[in-house]
Amino acid sequence: MRKQAHLEKIEKVIEGLTPREQLKLVEKLAQRLRKTGLATKKGLDWRKLYGLGKGLWGKEDAQDYVNRQREDFLNSIMRGDEDFKAGRFKRWSEVKENV
């Protein structure tokens, strides 16, 4: 049996499980993966990020850019808070582009 067909068969079996059974399966798979070392968290090598932002700000000072981003973020939170207080609730999908 092809691997893809085999995986599709497994997926169909999983769809027939209850949510609780699916969660148990995920936990068992996660345990198994942790033992193999594939699912271990690796540290981020910050040196590889050096220079990635070059040109991002154009001629704008980097600190001015960061300050502006923070201000925009705080303003968006305050707008959201006013909506919340007024009883206007939005789904995350409606606001995430503005945050």
Secondary structure, DSSP 8 states (H G I E B T S, - for coil): --HHHHHHHHHHHHHTS-HHHHHHHHHHHHHHHHHHTTT------GGGGTTTTTTTSTTS-HHHHHHHHHHHHHHHHHHHHHHHHTT----HHHHGGG-
